[in-house]
Each structure stands twice: as structure tokens, then as C-alpha cells.
């Protein structure tokens, strides 16, 4: 009998950091090979019947995905750019490796963003884009290999395509909101026609390895029409800013829509002219800016100062201005702002806000009138990002306040995250407002009614939104019918994500609902996707169950159809990224979702078999995330954590609070007139449900626990804490940044107490060698370092309520590399693990 060995403190180095203490563990290399498919205890390929699609097309039954034989839950990853087109040799290895990881679905994404070899496109011939034959062949073979290993495909259709001048389209002067020709696709008829051509060529292409058209392939689980593409929710202001011919096309269709709803200009004028109210008393102004800020307050986060200079020349002699000079560029927009607090506004009342602005260099000022906290900072009716240019421009907006004004409100001008100076003056906020009705020279009879944006009546703005919603619905219905009736697609189809369309449009058009979410997505205060200028907050999601990004997805589900999250990640580098997988497994299982796709596994470009973390999103080369992907598959796919029995249904107009997501299955009932009435969670920092606990009452000890017969798990700030998971007793030692995740799961499907083979996975964080953080630990800029990836071993003592015969430390493939002493005492077993075993997972075998 081996003796129990306690923790060895020699592995820990204490570093003093001000008032706190950081424990830095000895790290060791750990790389899970991207071509590994060996049959070890970490092999979950048995969860996936082979080949995918052998038991019929994916269909919808009782609001979920089914095949002929059973319910289908998708546990997947995204592949992007050239990762959709691996060589045949790569495809064979990657498909087998995915199956071992427990993956049974791949979302093929950004296939249409670039030309070969990063994308599917070949040359443009006679104004027509062609598909590259070699790329199609590679993708065909990849699809076949995935299907042979039980892995389904999620085919995306429009992700990053930009229609080119060679195809007859102009891309000059387009705003960033229509990047990748998003937004335009919904109303531009020539783009719609070309998009249909692509769908035809892409989906009716016969895969020679499967001898099937893609549209008729049961190995394809679902189809997405457009990715992250909003139209009606983005609004008409984008359309008004478009260059020709796009602006003119929008305006033409807008006037056609008006003609169907109003008899003539007189009827339109009558409908639109009933909302104006005379201007009333002044609520706020900037008259003090001749000499000082007056009641306004300059808010600047320490280390990011700005200066104000008064009585500057304004747009006119009676309107003096103030110069704002940025001394040091801030990281976030709200770190530099001007605030006027303690304003009193009436609910559901018209107000007019106006000011003049210009800038030496183009910059953005975020203006809003909002609640002033401390628990509510939401807008009360006005929020806008104003682009300041070298010439004075006046902003003049009429808005109606919301009903959510519990007390005082504030007027904010935010400008952090940029350099340069700007001038502002003539700030006024007045009660009342006189809307534009129909300007002189415009008429319905001549189809010259402009696009109503700033200053137009509420009815006009409402009408243009209805026009855009009708256009969006028409596009989705037309494309869905084309895919199903003309091209023969037999699987469920969705359009874009529900937060981009809105629930009402998805309810009317889509077979299933999809959503995207990220915890602390990188922010780029300057140029979008600038690899040298980005930050993250780098804080644990465990501390904020009342405002996390994943539970917030649950109320968006439409309860009468399947629900997937096709992009979810805690992007790297992040000290707390280990929880990205267990959080997803827990929430998806409890909420009975139908698919989780982590974004992403690889962008291609030689990343398949790398030994380091590759950028913000890639799971490949990130051993902590990959180990958790395997460890948590049973929780969701096998159904170890059962769906919540109680349902709390919202309506399309009112969603349920996300804090109910550990006790109730949430979503919207499209037929409901009103939302269910349930008492609020007593303590939003303490959420509980059958087999789960999320305790953030002490943010320094915030943890999540899962307790099921076959899987026990805990993650969060667990350092030097003791926990009991259904009889499994854990005592953690000191851990770097106090953070770890542990999963104990039966690999034979039996309860842990009866299982003969158990996988224990314990992780902390991963980082590349030579990775250099900034002082705030919010960015590594371009200093990502090199491989092999380094991880920290987590010291923990386990007391198990059953006898264990042996414990083995495993290498990255899951092969035994050494024994761990285990002490059996009656019906209990005790063992201690830590960095000395240089592994993230262990195999436990029972007698």
C-alpha cells in the first residue's frame, strides 16, 4: 500500500505585489498533439455514432434536433479561413483528433472571405466569381473525413464575402457597418442574385468522396445563411450614410413601401405631423464654458489625463467653445468624459439635445443621456456616437425619454480611447421638440421622400423601421425557400444570430435560433483588429453571475425550436480562460440547448499541429481549453447534467431575467402575450439549481460547482479552499492567481462510485514561452511568445467516497506516464496531485 504524500511547498514562490500576494507556480510544457487519435482514456470518439448522417437527416422534433434514431446535441468548434481546406493528409488526422476530443460538429466559417488558398474563391471570369476546384476538393475530403468519424458539418453561406468592382460593385466610401457587404445584402437586388448563384454553386456541388450534393448530404447538420448581419436593428442612419448607388436603391424601395401604406403626400403628412411639441425650458447648457466647467465634471481615470481650455472661438460669435486636449490616450471610451449629473427629466416626454463640434483630426465623441447609477447606467432615450471632423457641425436631436427613469439622470460626453483634440460648444438640452415632417420639395407621388433619421417624427422613424423589418423578413423567406425548394436543402436553416435580427423576426422566419457571446472579447481602441493596440479586462467571469455573458444568452431562446450558440469563447490570453468550456457545458446542459460551437479551433495557415497558443481565439495549441473540452463533453453530450425541469417563459417583448438560468429553463414563447411572473432571485450573487451552485457572495472566493452521479466539477477562485462535491472532498493548495478548474468524470458511464475508469482533469492557465504582459496585465500586444505552451500544475488533495485501485498521471495523449500514490482506507481513497506530476489529467481505475 502506497503512503499518502502531502503538498510540497518547494514548488511555490511567493512574490509580494503591494497589499496582495501572487503565487507563481513552476510551469511545465504540455502540448496536446493536433494529430492524436490514440485510444486512451481521454478518447471520447465513442460518443459519436459513425458515420455522421447514417441515421438520417437532422430534423426538428419537439423543439430539438433529432435524427431517425435519437436526439442530437452538437458539441463543436469553428474552422476559419484556410482551416476549411486542409490537405488530405491533414484532414484525416484532424477529423480523427476532433472525434477523440469529443467534438461531433464543425462550423465552417469565413470560407468566403478570401481568395484561394485562404478561401474558396478562384479568379473572377467575365464579371463572375468562380469557386477554386482545388479548394472545393480539399473541403470535400475534409467533410468526408469528418463524417466518417461521426462529426457533422454546419455550413455557413455568407460570412466575409465582399462584392468587388470586377463583379460590378463599388466598395468606395462604405461605412464600417457594412464591412463584408453586411447590411447591403438585405436590400441590394444584384447582390442578392449573386449570393444565390454562390449558394447554388456551393451547395449543389457534388462531393466525389460522398457522391452527394452538399444540399443533399445528411452529414450536414444545419445551414446558416448570414453571419452577424443586422439590418433593421442597425437602423436607417447607416442607409442614409451610404454612397450611391446603394443609398438611392434603399430610398427607392423605401418610397415604394410608403406608396403601399399611404394614399398620397397629404395622408403621409397627416400621419407624420402629430408628434411635435413646442420647445420648453432649458434643462442643461454649457454657458459656463466661457471661464470654467460650471456644473459639468471632468472624469478621467488615473493615468489618462485630458485638459480643457475655455472661451475658444466657436461656430458663431455668440457660441463660445471649449477645447478638449487629450494628454494621454485612454484604453476605454469611458475613461475620459465630461459629465453633467443630477438632471431631472420626465418620463415619456419629448426633449431636444443640440451641440456644435469639430476636431483637428477625425475623432468620435459618444454622447448619451442616461441614468446615473449606481445600479442602472442605461440610456433614457438618447445615445449616439458623433464623428467630429475639421469643419463645425451641429448635432440636433429630438428624442422621447423612456419609462425607466427612477431618479436623477446625467448628460455624458465620452471620448476615451483616441488621440487628438476636439472643440465643443453650444450644448443645450431643452424640454419639447419640433420634428421634421416632410421637407419642402419632397413628395410621395414623385418618390422623393428622404430617409428619415435625425430630427424626423417618431412615426416616420417607426415607419422606416417597419420597412426595414419587412425587407429583412422578405430576404430571409426568399433565401430559405430558394435553399429548400430550388437547391434541395433538407436540414434546419437559420438566418443570422437572434441578437442581430431581433426575436420577432427570427420567430417568423428561422427553423432554429442561434446566438453568439464572448467574455471579455479583445477591444481595439484605435484601428479595428490592430495587433499592437488591444486590451482585455482579464477578470474571472465567476465573480459576476448577475452580469456574465453566457447566462445572458438563455432568455433569448425561442422555446418552440432548437437553440445553438455557434460562437462562444473567453479569448486568449486570459488568466481565467479555463472556465470557457465548463461554463458552456453546464449552461447548455441545464438549459437543454441543442448545440455549442467554440470559436474557434484554427484559422489554418499551418496551425493544425502547432505547439503554442495562436492568437485570441484558437483552441488548437491551447492545452487548458482542449483538456476541458474533453473533460466536459460527458456533462453535456452524454447528459450527465440533466436539463432543468421547470420552464420560465418570456414573451417576444419581455425576456426573463438571466439570473434564473440555474433554476429554470429560460426562453421566449412566441405565442405568449406576456412574460411569466416569477419572484426575483433573492441574491443575484448566489445562484443555485439541481446539482449546481454558483457562489460569488465573496468575489475573492467565487466558485461554480457541478454535482452529478457520473461527473463532479468545480472551477473558480479555489486556492487554499476545501470543498465537498457529493462526497468527493477537495482541498486545494496555493495556486497562481488563485484560479483552477477540476473535473472528475466517469468514462464508462457509471456513477463515480461504481465506475472502473475515471478521468480527472485539473487545469489552471496556459501561456506561451516568452509571452510578455503589459503592466496592467491587460495585453501582450504582439509579444505572444513561442512554443511549447506552458501550464501550471494544480496542487489538490482528494478524498474519494470509493476505493481506487490505481492512479496514473497521463501525458498529453492520455497515455500513462507515471503512478500517483493512493491510500485506500475502508470505503475511501486519498491521493494528492500537483505540479510534480507535470500533467493536466489523471486516470483512476477501480477494483
Buried (B, 14 or more C-beta within 10 A) or exposed (E): EEEBBEBEEEBBEEEEEEEEEEBEBBBBBBBBBBBBBBEBBBBBBBBBBBBBBBBEBBBBEEBBBBBEEEEBBBBBBBBBBBBBBBEEEBBBBBBBBBBBBBBBBBBBBBBBBBBBBBBBBBEBEEEEBEBBEEBBBBBBBBBBBBBBBBBBBBBBBBBBBBBBEEBEBEEEEBEEBBEBBBBBBBBBEBBBEBBBEBBBBBBBBBBEBBEBBBBBBBBBBBBBBBBEBBBBBBBBBBBBBBEEEBBEBBBEBBBEBBBEEBEEBEEBBEBBBEBBBEBBEEBBBBEEBBEEBEBBEBBBBEEBBBEBEBBBEBBEEEBBBBBBEBEEBBBBBBBBBBBBBEBEBEEEBBBBBBBBBBBBEEBBBBBBBBBBEEEEEEBBBBBBEBEBBEEBBEBBBBBBBBEEBEEEBBBBBBBBBBEBBBBBBBBBBBBBBBBBBBEEEBBBEEBBBBBBBBBBBBBBBEBBBEBBBBBBBEBBEEBBEBBBEBBEBBBBBBBBBBBBBBBBBBBBBBBBBBBBBBBBBBBBBEEEEEEEBBBBEBBBBBBBBBEBBBBBBBBBBBBBBBBBBBBBBBBBBBBBBBBBBBBBBBBBBBBBBBBBBBBBBBBBEEBBBBBBBBBBBBBBBBBBBBBBBBBBBBBBBBBBBEBBEEBBBBBBEEBBBBBBBBBBBBBBBBEBEEBBEEEEBEBBBBBBBBBBBBBBEEEEBBBBBBBBBBBBBBBBBBBEBEBEBBBBBBBBBBBBBBBBBBBBBBBEEBBBBEBEBBBBBBBBBBBBBEBEBEEEEBBBBEEBBEBBBBBBBBBBBBBBBBBBEBBBBBBBBBBBBBEBBBBBEEEBBBBBBBBBBBBBBBBBBBE
